[in-house]
């Protein structure tokens, strides 16, 4: 796969790593199979999504009709696709922490009743991410929100910001999580139009207001602003566009004309009410990362989520991949090329007899220099070449994938030796414990944001899966 196009472009480089590690193919395959079988809860479990809602209680408290509408959406929720599209942050491409995203909004009949004694808030189906200090496993929580502060556990605590963020509204972009509407991605992302370089330039004033080297989806702003205004019950008006921490502009869609929708920069309200304007969601502000990766040749369609690939590259035909795992590796050992590989579930030197191995191990215990084959095995245990990939998988919550890489290298029965590899596995296990305590309401933010480390004897051995038995 050509990668020269991503050099010098930190955004493309970031998303290329995210697409490689954040949502593994095994997760997509399992979640898709369970969703296709009608098991939406099982699909969520496969995609690392915790379900924090009770539809039976909702039916009793808010009516069966509302519960039925939500259940219908859950049956078509593709949690792996949701994880694929959730907002992420630099430099590691992890999920944006402490975020509450509206997936769907349900207005109830009681809310529209003018004779109601108490106003009834609309119910939101939301996806939540844990705060940064409790992000173990990059888990996502699926819940309901109606503006009440009476929630249970950490998510109901106002300190964790349960209110949905106006910048990240996936109820206006259901094609990013709803399997019934993924075909809309092609149009909504602008993939049906030529690249921006071949499009007519936008309004000069609008172009001057954009950041240098921007990757804004300017060609879609007018249409997306119209969708946002209609969702707010308006036919005209202005919307706020956030381009950075300190850069915002007010956009006003032009009146319908014979050509494609257009928009222009409008003056900010003189009364300082710009903050009350509807906010154009980030999914509409920026170019879809997958579209940039495809157009620059940085990624092949086969490495995208299948639902994304079918929308962006309709003529793509999935192809199988070759598996070279389990092949012996060659080591230069005393003037000859020897093999090391898996024997009875453990990495071993294949071209040395057991007696010679025992002598060399005794020599090493007496501070001697062991055979190069044994040195290579020791290096694989302590700091293997695949350490970066293992660390990336652990950071993104793909523990099964990380363990598969370790077991493919060292064998399923290997006992890890002290070193960077074991440190990473133990640190990931500690983060998962912290997340579990957070969900139970038993953990508070630490004074320091550093990842906890515990002292360990230097010569103890640990099985890779023991680090994640909890």
C-alpha positions as CSV (number, residue, x, y, z in Angstrom):
1,X,0.0,0.0,0.0
2,X,1.5,3.4,-0.9
3,X,2.1,5.6,2.1
4,X,4.3,8.3,0.6
5,X,1.2,10.6,0.4
6,X,0.8,10.6,4.2
7,X,4.3,11.8,4.9
8,X,4.2,15.4,6.0
9,X,0.4,15.3,6.6
10,X,-0.1,14.6,10.3
11,X,-3.9,14.3,9.8
12,X,-3.7,11.6,7.2
13,X,-1.0,9.8,9.1
14,X,-3.1,9.9,12.3
15,X,-6.2,8.4,10.5
16,X,-4.1,5.8,8.7
17,X,-3.0,4.5,12.1
18,X,-6.6,4.7,13.5
19,X,-7.9,2.7,10.5
20,X,-5.3,0.0,11.1
21,X,-5.8,-0.5,14.8
22,X,-8.9,1.2,16.3
23,X,-11.7,-1.1,14.8
24,X,-10.1,-4.5,14.0
25,X,-11.6,-6.7,11.3
26,X,-12.4,-9.4,13.8
27,X,-14.6,-7.0,15.7
28,X,-16.4,-5.9,12.6
29,X,-17.0,-9.5,11.5
30,X,-18.4,-10.6,14.9
31,X,-20.5,-7.5,15.4
32,X,-22.0,-7.8,11.9
33,X,-22.8,-11.5,12.3
34,X,-24.6,-10.9,15.5
35,X,-26.5,-7.8,14.2
36,X,-27.6,-9.7,11.1
37,X,-29.0,-12.4,13.4
38,X,-31.0,-9.8,15.3
39,X,-28.8,-9.8,18.4
40,X,-28.2,-6.1,18.8
41,X,-27.0,-6.5,22.4
42,X,-24.5,-9.2,21.3
43,X,-23.3,-6.9,18.5
44,X,-22.7,-4.1,21.1
45,X,-20.7,-6.6,23.3
46,X,-18.6,-7.5,20.3
47,X,-17.9,-3.9,19.5
48,X,-16.9,-2.9,23.0
49,X,-20.2,-1.0,23.7
50,X,-21.7,-1.3,27.2
51,X,-25.5,-1.1,27.2
52,X,-26.8,1.1,30.0
53,X,-30.5,1.2,29.2
54,X,-33.6,-0.7,30.2
55,X,-36.3,-0.9,27.5
56,X,-38.8,-2.6,29.8
57,X,-38.5,0.2,32.4
58,X,-38.8,2.7,29.6
59,X,-42.0,1.1,28.3
60,X,-43.5,1.3,31.8
61,X,-42.4,4.8,32.5
62,X,-42.7,6.5,29.1
63,X,-44.9,4.2,27.1
64,X,-44.6,1.2,24.8
65,X,-44.6,3.2,21.6
66,X,-41.4,5.1,22.5
67,X,-39.8,1.8,23.7
68,X,-40.7,0.2,20.3
69,X,-39.2,3.1,18.4
70,X,-35.9,2.9,20.3
71,X,-35.8,-0.9,20.0
72,X,-36.3,-0.7,16.2
73,X,-33.3,1.7,16.0
74,X,-31.2,-0.6,18.2
75,X,-31.8,-3.5,15.9
76,X,-30.2,-1.6,13.1
77,X,-27.4,0.0,15.1
78,X,-24.0,-1.0,13.7
79,X,-21.9,-0.5,16.9
80,X,-18.7,-1.2,15.0
81,X,-19.6,1.4,12.4
82,X,-20.4,3.8,15.3
83,X,-16.9,3.2,16.8
84,X,-15.4,3.7,13.3
85,X,-17.0,7.2,13.0
86,X,-16.9,8.6,16.6
87,X,-14.7,11.7,17.1
88,X,-11.1,11.1,17.9
89,X,-8.2,13.2,19.2
90,X,-4.5,13.6,18.4
91,X,-1.8,12.4,18.8
92,X,-2.9,8.8,19.2
93,X,-6.3,8.8,17.5
94,X,-8.1,7.7,20.7
95,X,-11.8,8.3,21.2
96,X,-12.5,11.9,22.3
97,X,-12.9,11.4,26.1
98,X,-15.8,12.6,28.3
99,X,-18.1,12.9,25.3
100,X,-21.9,12.4,25.0
101,X,-23.2,12.1,21.4
102,X,-26.8,12.0,20.4
103,X,-27.6,9.2,18.0
104,X,-31.3,9.7,17.8
105,X,-33.9,12.0,19.3
106,X,-37.4,11.0,20.1
107,X,-40.1,13.6,20.6
108,X,-43.0,12.1,22.6
109,X,-46.7,12.8,22.2
110,X,-46.9,14.1,25.8
111,X,-44.3,16.8,24.9
112,X,-46.6,18.2,22.2
113,X,-49.7,18.2,24.4
114,X,-50.6,21.8,25.2
115,X,-52.6,20.7,28.2
116,X,-49.7,18.8,29.9
117,X,-49.1,20.0,33.4
118,X,-45.4,19.4,33.3
119,X,-43.3,19.7,30.1
120,X,-41.9,16.4,28.9
121,X,-38.3,16.5,27.5
122,X,-37.4,14.6,24.3
123,X,-35.6,11.4,24.9
124,X,-32.1,11.0,23.3
125,X,-30.4,7.8,22.5
126,X,-26.7,8.7,23.3
127,X,-23.3,7.2,23.1
128,X,-20.8,8.1,25.8
129,X,-17.1,7.9,26.2
130,X,-15.3,7.7,29.6
131,X,-13.1,10.5,30.8
132,X,-9.4,10.3,29.9
133,X,-8.3,9.0,33.3
134,X,-10.8,6.0,33.0
135,X,-10.5,5.2,29.3
136,X,-9.3,1.6,29.8
137,X,-10.2,-0.4,26.7
138,X,-11.7,2.5,24.8
139,X,-15.2,1.4,25.9
140,X,-18.4,3.1,24.7
141,X,-21.6,3.4,26.7
142,X,-25.1,3.3,25.2
143,X,-27.8,5.0,27.2
144,X,-30.9,7.2,27.2
145,X,-30.9,10.9,28.2
146,X,-33.8,13.3,28.7
147,X,-32.2,16.2,30.5
148,X,-32.7,14.7,33.9
149,X,-29.9,14.7,36.5
150,X,-31.2,11.7,38.3
151,X,-29.1,9.2,36.5
152,X,-27.4,6.4,38.4
153,X,-23.6,5.8,38.6
154,X,-20.9,8.0,37.2
155,X,-22.8,8.9,34.0
156,X,-25.5,10.6,36.1
157,X,-23.0,12.8,37.9
158,X,-23.0,16.3,36.4
159,X,-19.2,16.5,36.8
160,X,-18.9,14.0,33.9
161,X,-20.9,16.2,31.5
162,X,-23.8,13.9,30.6
163,X,-25.4,16.6,28.4
164,X,-25.1,15.8,24.6
165,X,-22.5,17.9,22.9
166,X,-24.0,20.2,20.2
167,X,-20.8,19.8,18.0
168,X,-21.2,16.1,17.7
169,X,-24.8,15.3,16.6
170,X,-25.1,11.9,14.9
171,X,-28.9,12.2,15.0
172,X,-28.3,14.4,11.9
173,X,-25.9,11.9,10.5
174,X,-27.5,8.5,11.0
175,X,-25.7,7.1,8.1
176,X,-22.6,7.0,10.4
177,X,-24.2,4.3,12.6
178,X,-27.6,3.1,11.2
179,X,-27.1,0.1,8.9
180,X,-30.3,1.1,7.0
181,X,-28.9,4.4,5.8
182,X,-25.2,3.8,5.1
183,X,-25.7,4.3,1.4
184,X,-26.3,8.0,2.2
185,X,-22.6,8.3,3.1
186,X,-21.5,8.8,-0.5
187,X,-23.6,11.9,-1.0
188,X,-23.3,13.3,2.5
189,X,-19.5,13.0,2.4
190,X,-19.2,14.6,-1.1
191,X,-17.7,11.4,-2.6
192,X,-20.2,11.7,-5.5
193,X,-18.5,15.0,-6.5
194,X,-15.0,15.6,-7.9
195,X,-12.2,16.5,-5.5
196,X,-12.2,20.0,-4.1
197,X,-9.4,21.1,-6.5
198,X,-11.7,20.7,-9.5
199,X,-14.7,22.4,-8.0
200,X,-15.6,26.0,-8.5
201,X,-14.1,28.1,-5.6
202,X,-16.4,29.1,-2.8
203,X,-17.4,32.6,-2.0
204,X,-14.2,34.7,-1.7
205,X,-15.0,36.0,1.7
206,X,-15.8,32.5,2.9
207,X,-12.5,31.2,1.4
208,X,-10.5,33.9,3.1
209,X,-12.0,32.9,6.5
210,X,-10.9,29.3,6.3
211,X,-7.7,28.2,8.0
212,X,-4.6,27.6,5.8
213,X,-4.4,24.1,4.4
214,X,-7.9,23.4,5.6
215,X,-9.7,20.2,5.0
216,X,-13.2,21.6,5.3
217,X,-16.1,20.1,3.4
218,X,-17.1,23.6,2.1
219,X,-19.0,22.2,-0.8
220,X,-21.5,20.5,1.6
221,X,-21.9,23.3,4.1
222,X,-24.9,24.9,2.6
223,X,-26.9,21.6,2.3
224,X,-25.8,20.5,5.8
225,X,-26.8,23.8,7.3
226,X,-30.2,23.4,5.7
227,X,-30.5,20.0,7.3
228,X,-29.6,21.4,10.7
229,X,-32.0,24.3,10.5
230,X,-34.9,22.0,9.5
231,X,-34.1,19.8,12.5
232,X,-34.3,22.9,14.7
233,X,-37.8,23.7,13.2
234,X,-36.6,26.6,11.1
235,X,-36.6,27.3,7.3
236,X,-34.1,30.2,7.3
237,X,-31.5,31.5,9.6
238,X,-27.8,31.3,10.4
239,X,-25.6,28.6,11.9
240,X,-22.3,28.7,13.7
241,X,-19.3,26.8,12.3
242,X,-16.4,25.9,14.6
243,X,-13.1,25.7,12.8
244,X,-10.9,25.5,15.9
245,X,-10.5,26.3,19.5
246,X,-10.7,30.1,18.8
247,X,-12.0,30.3,15.3
248,X,-15.7,30.4,14.5
249,X,-17.8,31.9,11.7
250,X,-21.5,32.5,11.2
251,X,-22.8,30.9,8.0
252,X,-26.1,31.8,6.3
253,X,-27.5,29.5,3.6
254,X,-28.5,31.4,0.5
255,X,-32.1,31.3,-0.8
256,X,-32.9,28.4,-3.0
257,X,-31.9,29.0,-6.6
258,X,-31.4,27.1,-9.8
259,X,-27.9,25.9,-8.9
260,X,-26.6,23.8,-6.0
261,X,-27.1,25.1,-2.5
262,X,-24.8,28.0,-1.5
263,X,-23.9,29.8,1.6
264,X,-22.2,33.0,2.7
265,X,-20.6,34.4,5.8
266,X,-23.1,36.5,7.8
267,X,-22.4,39.1,10.4
268,X,-22.4,37.9,14.0
269,X,-25.4,39.0,16.0
270,X,-24.8,42.4,17.5
271,X,-26.5,41.4,20.8
272,X,-23.9,38.7,21.4
273,X,-26.3,35.8,20.9
274,X,-24.0,33.9,18.5
275,X,-23.5,31.2,21.1
276,X,-27.3,30.5,20.8
277,X,-27.1,29.7,17.1
278,X,-27.4,26.1,15.9
279,X,-23.9,24.6,15.6
280,X,-23.0,22.8,12.4
281,X,-21.9,19.3,13.5
282,X,-18.2,18.4,13.1
283,X,-19.2,15.5,10.8
284,X,-20.4,18.2,8.4
285,X,-17.6,20.7,8.9
286,X,-14.6,18.5,7.9
287,X,-13.9,16.2,5.0
288,X,-14.5,12.6,5.8
289,X,-11.1,11.1,6.7
290,X,-11.7,7.9,4.7
291,X,-12.5,10.0,1.6
292,X,-9.1,11.8,2.0
293,X,-7.3,8.5,2.5
294,X,-8.9,7.0,-0.6
295,X,-8.3,10.0,-2.8
296,X,-4.7,10.3,-1.9
297,X,-4.1,6.6,-2.4
298,X,-3.0,6.2,1.2
299,X,-5.3,3.3,1.9
300,X,-7.0,0.6,-0.1
301,X,-10.8,0.1,0.0
302,X,-10.4,-3.3,1.4
303,X,-8.9,-1.9,4.6
304,X,-12.0,0.3,5.2
305,X,-15.1,-0.8,7.1
306,X,-17.2,-2.8,4.6
307,X,-20.2,-0.5,4.9
308,X,-17.9,2.5,4.3
309,X,-16.1,0.9,1.4
310,X,-19.4,0.0,-0.3
311,X,-20.5,3.6,-0.1
312,X,-17.3,5.4,-1.1
313,X,-16.1,2.8,-3.7
314,X,-19.3,1.1,-5.0
315,X,-17.3,-1.1,-7.5
316,X,-15.0,-2.4,-4.8
317,X,-14.8,-6.3,-4.6
318,X,-13.6,-7.6,-1.3
319,X,-10.5,-9.8,-1.5
320,X,-9.0,-12.3,0.8
321,X,-5.7,-11.8,2.6
322,X,-2.7,-14.1,2.9
323,X,-1.8,-15.3,6.4
324,X,1.9,-15.8,7.0
325,X,1.6,-16.3,10.7
326,X,3.4,-19.3,12.3
327,X,6.3,-19.4,9.8
328,X,9.8,-19.9,11.4
329,X,12.1,-16.9,11.5
330,X,15.7,-16.9,10.5
331,X,18.6,-15.9,12.8
332,X,22.3,-15.6,12.0
333,X,23.8,-17.9,14.5
334,X,27.6,-18.6,14.6
335,X,28.1,-18.3,10.9
336,X,24.9,-20.2,9.9
337,X,21.2,-19.3,9.3
338,X,19.1,-21.0,12.0
339,X,15.3,-21.1,12.6
340,X,13.3,-20.2,15.6
341,X,9.6,-21.1,15.7
342,X,6.8,-22.5,17.8
343,X,7.2,-25.9,19.3
344,X,4.4,-27.2,21.6
345,X,3.1,-23.7,22.1
346,X,6.4,-22.0,23.0
347,X,9.0,-20.2,20.9
348,X,12.1,-22.3,20.6
349,X,15.3,-22.7,18.7
350,X,14.7,-25.4,16.0
351,X,18.2,-26.1,14.9
352,X,19.8,-26.9,18.3
353,X,19.3,-30.1,20.3
354,X,17.9,-29.9,23.8
355,X,21.2,-30.7,25.5
356,X,22.9,-27.8,23.8
357,X,20.0,-25.5,24.8
358,X,20.3,-26.6,28.4
359,X,24.1,-25.9,28.4
360,X,23.6,-22.4,26.8
361,X,20.8,-21.5,29.3
362,X,23.1,-22.5,32.2
363,X,25.9,-20.4,30.7
364,X,23.5,-17.4,30.4
365,X,22.5,-17.9,34.1
366,X,26.2,-17.6,35.0
367,X,26.4,-14.2,33.1
368,X,27.8,-15.8,29.9
369,X,26.7,-14.9,26.4
370,X,24.1,-17.3,25.1
371,X,23.6,-18.5,21.5
372,X,22.3,-15.8,19.1
373,X,19.2,-18.0,18.7
374,X,18.5,-17.7,22.4
375,X,19.3,-14.0,22.4
376,X,16.6,-13.6,19.6
377,X,14.1,-15.5,21.7
378,X,14.9,-13.4,24.8
379,X,14.5,-10.2,22.8
380,X,11.2,-11.4,21.4
381,X,9.9,-11.8,25.0
382,X,11.2,-8.5,26.3
383,X,11.0,-6.0,23.4
384,X,9.8,-7.6,20.2
385,X,9.6,-6.0,16.8
386,X,5.8,-6.1,17.1
387,X,5.8,-4.1,20.4
388,X,4.5,-0.9,18.6
389,X,1.6,-2.8,17.1
390,X,0.8,-4.5,20.4
391,X,0.9,-1.1,22.2
392,X,-1.4,0.5,19.5
393,X,-3.9,-2.4,19.8
394,X,-3.9,-2.2,23.6
395,X,-4.4,1.6,23.6
396,X,-7.4,1.2,21.2
397,X,-8.9,-1.6,23.4
398,X,-8.2,-4.5,21.1
399,X,-6.9,-6.8,23.8
400,X,-7.8,-9.9,21.8
401,X,-5.8,-8.7,18.8
402,X,-2.9,-7.8,21.0
403,X,-2.8,-11.2,22.7
404,X,-3.2,-12.9,19.3
405,X,0.0,-11.0,18.1
406,X,1.9,-12.0,21.2
407,X,0.8,-15.6,21.0
408,X,1.6,-15.8,17.3
409,X,5.1,-14.6,18.2
410,X,5.9,-16.4,21.4
411,X,3.3,-19.2,21.5
412,X,0.1,-19.6,23.5
413,X,1.9,-21.3,26.4
414,X,4.8,-18.8,26.7
415,X,5.6,-17.2,30.1
416,X,6.5,-13.6,29.6
417,X,9.8,-12.3,30.9
418,X,10.2,-8.9,32.5
419,X,10.4,-6.2,29.9
420,X,8.5,-3.6,27.9
421,X,6.1,-6.1,26.5
422,X,5.0,-7.4,29.9
423,X,4.8,-3.8,31.2
424,X,2.4,-2.8,28.4
425,X,0.1,-5.8,29.0
426,X,0.0,-5.2,32.8
427,X,-0.6,-1.4,32.3
428,X,-3.6,-2.2,30.0
429,X,-5.0,-4.6,32.6
430,X,-4.7,-1.8,35.3
431,X,-6.5,0.6,33.0
432,X,-9.4,-1.9,32.6
433,X,-9.7,-2.2,36.4
434,X,-9.8,1.6,36.7
435,X,-12.6,1.7,34.1
436,X,-14.6,-0.9,35.9
437,X,-14.3,1.0,39.1
438,X,-15.4,4.2,37.3
439,X,-18.5,2.5,36.0
440,X,-19.3,1.2,39.4
441,X,-18.9,4.7,40.8
442,X,-16.0,3.6,43.0
443,X,-13.2,5.6,41.4
444,X,-12.5,9.4,41.4
445,X,-10.1,11.3,39.1
446,X,-6.5,10.9,40.3
447,X,-4.4,14.0,41.1
448,X,-2.0,12.9,38.3
449,X,-3.0,11.8,34.8
450,X,0.0,9.4,34.5
451,X,-0.9,5.8,34.0
452,X,-0.5,3.8,37.2
453,X,2.5,1.5,37.4
454,X,3.1,-1.0,40.1
455,X,6.6,-2.3,41.2
456,X,7.3,-5.9,40.3
457,X,10.1,-8.4,41.0
458,X,12.4,-8.4,38.0
459,X,12.7,-12.2,37.6
460,X,9.0,-13.4,37.9
461,X,7.3,-14.7,34.8
462,X,3.8,-14.1,33.7
463,X,1.5,-15.7,31.2
464,X,0.2,-13.1,28.7
465,X,-3.4,-13.9,29.4
466,X,-2.9,-13.7,33.2
467,X,-2.4,-10.0,32.8
468,X,-6.1,-9.7,31.5
469,X,-7.7,-12.3,33.6
470,X,-9.6,-9.6,35.4
